[in-house]
Amino acid sequence: MDGCFDMFHYGHANAIRQARACGDYLVLGVVPDEEVIMAKGPPVMNEDERLCTVEAVRWVDEVMPGVPYEITEEFMTELFEKHKIDFIVHGDDPCLLPDGTDAYAAAKRVNRFVTIKRTEGVSSTDIVGRMLMCTRASSCTSPNVSEQKTQLRTFSQGLEALEEGGDEATSVSHFLPTSRRFVQFSSGKKPAPGDKIVYLDGAFDMFHA
């Protein structure tokens, strides 16, 4: 599985968890800054920061830096022959190159592509939107507190910017931390008698390495 993993969030973690469940060993490719810039624009976190973050994720067995944004025939052959990869995994959301073509077309042609479910209600774009809204709200010369709270609540529920007309529409977040979801993210290990049990709390906003 590969990706930019910029501004790492719950959706990234859930995608990695699902990818690991598809096999016995997960190799995670991290797209370098120059490739991200060409395909999507400048990342907020640089390549070293993004690598440090994904290396700490418990479902990742191996990290490959500097992978191309497009799965070319040449790179796919390297994955299959040198790294012994069985399948390439990506979410069910489209991943397009600047020219509009599918970045995973080569893997799909040889039937070695597995799709996982995209986590709804969270994205790096949404997080950036919340940050911009916070900045905009704090810089108002005559702030309307009620209006600002409404705008921030809109972003927290998942704001979608419509390309046509520049209007904005809200969508309800599908993120729900159920007990089943908590179990999926836990190790299932229970403390043995005599174990030292440690508790850590925090806000963990803008999660990073």
N, C-alpha and C positions, 0 to 999 in steps of 0.2 A: 504494500500500500504506500502511495506517495501523496505529498501535499505540501502546501506552504506552511500551514500551522501557525499563521500569524495571529497574534493576540489570542493565544490558546484559551479555549473555553470548553464548557461542558459538551457541546456538540462534537468537538474534536475528540474528547475523551471517549464519548459514546461510540464514535465511529471506529476508533482504535480498538475498543473492547469488542465490538462486533467483528472486526477484521480478524482479531486473534482467535475468536470462536470458530472461524471458518477453517482453521488448520491447527497444526501443532507448533509452528514456529513462525513468528511474524517479523519480517524485515520491513522497516519503515524508511522510505526515501524522503529526504527533505530537499525541496527545490531551492536553489541558490538565489541570492538577491537579484542578480542580473536577469535571470529567467523570469522571476516574479515581476520585475519592472516591465519587461517586454509584454508579458501576458495580461497582467492585472493592474500595474502601477506600483509605485514604491511601497514596500512593506513598512509597517510601523516598527516591528521588531526586526533587527538584523539577523543574518544567518546564524551567527554564533549563539545569539539569545534563543532563537527558535530550536536549534539543535540541543541546547542545554535543557530546554523545557521537555521535549519529547523523550530525551534519554531518561528522564525521571519517571516516565509513565510505566506502571507495573506490567502492562500487557505487551510492551515492546521488547523483543528479544535481541534485535540488532538494528542499528541505525546506519543508513547510507547517505552521506552528505553529497551535495552537488549533482543531484539527479535532474535530467531534463524535464521540463514541463510537459512535453509531448512524449508519449511512449512510441518512439520510432521503431522500425523493424530492427535496426542495429542494436538499440538499447534493449529491446525485448529479447533478442537472441542472447545478449550478455546475461540478462536475468535468468533465462531458462538454462543456459549451458554452464556458465561460470558460477552462478549463485544458487543453482538448482531450485529455482522458484517454480512452484506448480501452478499457482493462479495469481492474477493481479486483481486487487479489490478496490472498489470505489463506491461512493454513495450513489443513490438513484437520481440525484440532481445532475443536470447536464454540465459537462466540463468542456468548454469550447476554446479553441485556439483563436488568436486574433483574426484569422480569416474565416471564422465561423464553423470550421470543421471539428469533428469529435477528437479530443486528445487521446482517447482510448480505442480508436477505430481498429488499430492493428491487433490489439489483444482480443477484441471481439471477433475479428475475422477468423482467428485460430481457435475460438471457443475456449479460451483460457482466461476469461474475465468473470468475476463474481460481483454481483451488486448487493449492497447492504442498504438498509433504510436510513435516510437522512433524518437527523434529529430536528424536528420542527420547533420554531419559536426562539431560536438563538442563532446568531451569525456574527461574524466579525463586522460586517457592514452595519448591523443593528447596534453593536456596541459603540462603533465610531459615531453613529447617529446620536446616541445618548450623550456621548461626550460633547458633541457639537451643540446639542440642545442645552446642556448644562452651561456651556460657555456663553451661548446666546442669552440664556436667561439671566446670568450673573452680570452681563454687560449692558442690560437695558437701563436707560437713563431714568425712566419712570416705570419701574417694574410693577406688573400686576401679578401679585403673589398667587392668586387663584388660577390665573391663566397659565402661569409657569408650572404649577403643580399638575394641571391638566395635561400640558405638553409633555412633561417628564413621564407621567403615567402612561401616556400614549406610546412613548418609546419603550417603556418597560414591558408593554404588552406586545411589542413587535411591530415597529413601523415599517410600512412598505411604501417606497417612493414610486409613484407611477410615472413612467417615462413620458407618456403623452400628456401635455398640458401642465406638467409640473405639479399636479395636485397630489395630496397625500391621503392615504386611506389606512385605517387601522385594521390589524388582524389579531385575533385572540391567540395568545401563546398556548401551545400544546404541551409545554414542559410541565410535568407533574411528578414530583419526587415521591412516588408510591413506595410502599414497603418492598414490593417486588423489585423495583429499580435499585433500592438500597442494597438488597441482597446480591444483585448482579454485580455491584461495584465492590462488595466486600469479599474478603478472602475465605470467609466461613470458618476461620480458625478461632477456637475458644481458648482463653487463658487456662494454663494448667496450674495446679496448686503451687504456690511459691513464686509464680511469675510476677515480674514488676510491670504494673499496668500504668501507662502514661496517658494523660489527657492533654490535648492541645486545642485551644480555640483561637478564633480570629475572624476578621471580615473576609479575607481572601478575595478582595476585589481586584479585578484585572489580573487574574492568576498568572504567575510567571515562575521561572526557575528559582 
